[in-house]
Amino acid sequence: MIATDTTSLLIAVAYLVTGVCFIVGLRLMSTPLTARRGNMVSIAGMAIALIATGFQLDFAESWWIGAIGLGAGAAVGIYFARSVKMTAMPQMVAIFNGCGGGAAAMVASAEYLKLDPAVQSVAPDLSIASVLTAIIGSISFTGSIIAFLKLQELMTGRPITYPGQQVVNGLLALVAVAGLVCVAIGYEPVPAFFASLVASAVLGVLFVLPIGGADMPVVISLLNSFTGLAAALTGFALGNDVLIISGALVGASGTLLTLMMGKAMNRSVANVLFGAFGAVKPTEGGGSSVAADAVVRESSVDDVANMLANAEHVIVVPGYGMAVAQAQHSVRELADELERRGVEVKYAIHPVAGRMPGHMNVLLAEANVPYPALIDMEDINPEFPQADVALVIGANDVTNPDARSNTSSPIYGMPILDVDKAGRVVVLKRSMKPGFAGIDNPLYALDNTSMLFGDAKSSIDKLVGAVKTL
């Protein structure tokens, strides 16, 4: 049905309601206590937007195309939402985010090219909005694909660099901007448009390649903000209010999250945007303060169980190792057993532990860990000196003391969890293999640290059994 004056008013109202639903939903998702309700409110808003958009379009002859698209998209979304493990959630977020950026670029491109700019002039506001959408959406699409490949370990997670990297990136950005200018003034607009599109797509790939896996939380949030901005610009190109509102929300929240992640990893905004951050540069001594003759002490399950059962204050430090082993439910069971014995158990949450912002919070919430027990880094760090035991489960780089004291370390200056200040530190790991940043952790060789090697879930299940027998 093509919109009439009455339906236009109703559609505008529907879009306004959708925007309110998105804002309220985002507010409710700021805490786990109301996050589920926030999701439902946001879903309702999207449903209203889809219905309103259907009335705005003429589907008299091609309604089946829209039905196929909606059905296929819903089927894919439901399948992945139900089948993807929590450990793979970061790469799913990356690929879905890339799809959003790519969709925005395609829609803006189609909207611009159908006006036939090669034979007639196009209003500058529409042409500029279309090209900007294509540029930003293409960067988000290809950059997210590379992020997905790195997170899925289909390609190396280490930084990939080459001579003249920044020069090449600068030239590609210059081509994209030059294409934008040519389109705006009407000089060879179609070739200029495609030049900007291709240059941006290549720039997205080269932008993410030099970023190491340890910095992927920053990348995901940054690309997310790009997609939001692309969606908002698509709204300007189409004259669609709900796209402008939702895109602005995603862009703003993604930008704020990028700033927070950058602060958590001690990286400036300029470094995030223009530097090959995450590149581990070789330094004298390998950038690690681990002595060549350092001794790593290995503990048994019984020793660790006794240590935990006789403690008064235990701080659990979850990391990606817990996520990989799907050990969150076992961790909750261990904590419950310790609390029954009068042990105080808290969880230390580093903002970039895992592979995306809030990864540990989501995993522990899935295991019904009480939200008040999840303590942010700045609040929990003062408690480590009073803790009897710090139980580190697969958290490598966020517990590395080199970040405080070793100026040659690639992560020097990054805020960390002060687990080394606890009375005893027990580290659960499969092996001595370095973490995502690819550097050694001197924590493992400290006098108050002992290692419990093995799969995290298996080790914790054994600890639960051993504690119960004491």
C-alpha positions, -999 to +999 in steps of 0.1 A: +000+000+000+014+034-010+012+059+019-016+085+018-018+116+040-035+096+068-012+066+066+018+090+065+007+105+098+002+070+113+036+058+100+052+089+116+036+082+149+046+045+146+082+056+140+081+079+170+068+050+192+096+029+178+122+055+188+108+057+223+108+019+226+145+018+215+154+045+240+135+028+269+148-006+259+184+007+259+179+022+293+165-010+307+194-030+293+218-010+314+214-035+343+209-073+343+179-069+365+159-053+337+178-064+306+153-091+296+125-065+298+146-041+278+151-067+250+114-073+248+106-036+246+132-031+218+118-061+199+083-046+202+097-014+188+113-031+158+081-050+151+062-017+150+088-003+126+086-032+103+048-031+101+048+007+095+074+003+068+053-023+051+025+002+048+048+028+034+059+006+005+041-006-026+040-044-023+010-049-045+030-069-071+062-078-052+050-085-016+065-120-018+100-105-021+096-087+012+080-118+028+110-140+016+134-115+030+117-112+063+113-150+066+149-157+057+163-131+080+141-142+109+151-179+103+189-170+103+186-149+134+166-175+154+190-203+143+221-184+154+205-171+186+196-206+197+227-225+185+257-202+189+276-208+221+283-180+245+320-184+237+313-176+201+291-146+209+318-120+201+323-133+165+285-135+160+282-099+172+310-090+147+294-107+117+259-094+124+274-059+129+291-062+096+259-073+079+243-041+093+270-019+078+269-037+045+231-034+043+233+003+050+259+007+022+238-013-003+206+005+005+222+040+002+240+029-031+207+016-046+188+048-036+215+070-051+221+051-083+184+048-091+182+086-094+205+081-125+232+107-114+251+102-146+225+121-166+209+144-140+221+163-110+213+150-075+206+172-045+239+176-025+223+166+007+212+133-008+244+126-026+266+134+004+245+113+027+246+084+003+283+085-002+291+088+035+268+059+042+286+038+015+320+048+029+312+041+066+291+011+059+318-005+037+345+000+064+322-015+090+313-045+067+348-055+057+364-046+090+338-067+108+345-097+085+382-095+094+373-092+131+351-123+127+378-143+110+403-134+138+379-142+166+369-175+149+406-183+145+401-188+108+431-164+105+458-155+129+447-133+158+482-117+159+486-082+143+494-083+106+516-053+096+536-043+066+559-014+056+541+018+047+509+006+063+498+041+075+507+056+041+485+031+023+456+037+047+460+074+043+459+071+005+428+049+006+411+074+029+421+102+005+405+084-024+373+079-004+371+116+005+380+127-031+352+105-044+328+122-019+338+156-031+334+147-068+300+133-061+290+164-042+300+187-070+286+164-098+320+156-114+318+120-128+296+111-099+291+074-107+328+064-111+336+086-081+309+069-060+322+034-068+358+046-062+348+057-027+330+024-021+359+002-032+385+023-014+365+022+018+360-016+016+397-021+012+404+004+041+381-016+064+402-047+058+436-030+063+422-011+093+416-043+113+445-065+101+471-049+123+449-052+154+457-081+178+431-103+194+437-088+228+423-055+215+393-069+197+367-056+223+377-021+213+374-030+176+340-045+180+326-015+198+342+009+173+328-009+143+295-010+160+295+027+162+303+029+125+273+008+117+251+030+137+264+061+120+259+044+086+223+035+095+216+071+106+230+085+074+208+059+054+179+074+073+188+109+059+191+095+024+157+077+026+140+103+047+133+076+073+130+089+108+133+056+126+166+048+109+180+082+120+169+076+156+181+040+159+213+047+140+221+077+162+214+055+194+237+028+181+264+052+170+264+072+202+264+041+225+291+025+204+312+056+206+308+058+244+317+021+247+347+026+225+359+054+248+353+032+279+371+002+263+400+024+252+404+037+288+402+002+301+431-008+278+450+025+282+446+035+246+437+070+234+410+076+209+436+088+184+455+055+189+423+035+184+413+054+152+447+058+135+473+036+152+481+000+145+471-008+181+476-043+193+508-047+175+533-064+198+566-048+191+597-068+199+618-053+227+650-061+245+643-091+268+611-099+249+591-074+267+586-096+297+599-095+332+598-133+336+632-145+347+648-173+326+652-195+358+617-187+372+600-216+389+563-222+383+547-241+412+520-266+404+493-275+429+469-305+432+432-303+434+433-314+471+458-286+480+436-259+463+404-273+478+419-270+513+432-235+506+397-224+494+378-241+522+400-226+549+398-191+535+376-162+547+376-141+516+380-155+480+379-134+448+372-153+416+387-138+385+370-151+353+385-149+319+382-163+284+394-197+297+363-200+317+342-191+286+359-216+264+354-244+290+318-234+297+327-235+333+305-207+346+279-231+361+307-251+379+321-218+392+288-209+407+285-244+423+320-240+438+311-206+452+278-219+467+298-247+484+323-222+498+296-198+510+279-226+528+312-229+548+311-192+556+336-181+529+329-147+513+331-151+475+332-122+451+339-119+414+364-095+399+353-082+365+378-065+342+360-045+315+378-062+286+381-098+300+370-121+273+365-110+237+338-084+239+326-059+265+305-075+292+315-110+282+321-122+317+290-105+331+268-123+306+284-157+312+280-154+350+245-141+347+237-172+327+248-192+357+226-171+380+255-156+399+240-127+420+247-094+402+259-076+434+287-102+436+301-090+403+325-062+412+341-039+387+379-036+385+382-002+402+361-013+431+375-048+436+412-039+433+414-024+469+401-057+482+428-080+468+453-073+497+427-085+522+417-116+501+430-149+512+428-165+478+425-151+443+412-178+419+421-169+384+403-188+357+419-184+323+425-146+327+459-138+313+466-103+301+442-086+325+462-100+355+497-093+341+518-073+367+540-061+338+513-037+329+522-018+361+560-020+363+576-032+330+579-002+307+591-025+278+559-046+279+534-040+251+506-037+277+525-013+300+500+012+315+469-010+309+448-011+341+448-046+355+433-066+383+457-066+412+455-104+418+492-106+427+484-087+459+462-114+473+475-137+500+475-167+476+469-168+439+457-200+421+457-199+383+436-224+363+451-229+328+454-256+303+491-248+298+517-221+301+507-208+266+505-169+266+472-152+264+457-132+235+483-105+236+510-132+231+532-122+260+543-141+291+528-133+325+553-130+354+523-136+378+528-173+373+563-173+388+555-153+419+561-170+453+524-167+463+511-182+430+504-218+422+491-234+390+463-259+385+466-272+350+437-287+330+404-279+315+387-252+337+354-270+340+369-303+348+393-287+374+365-268+391+342-298+392+370-317+409+374-288+433+337-289+442+339-326+449+371-322+470+356-293+490+325-313+498+346-341+513+364-318+537 
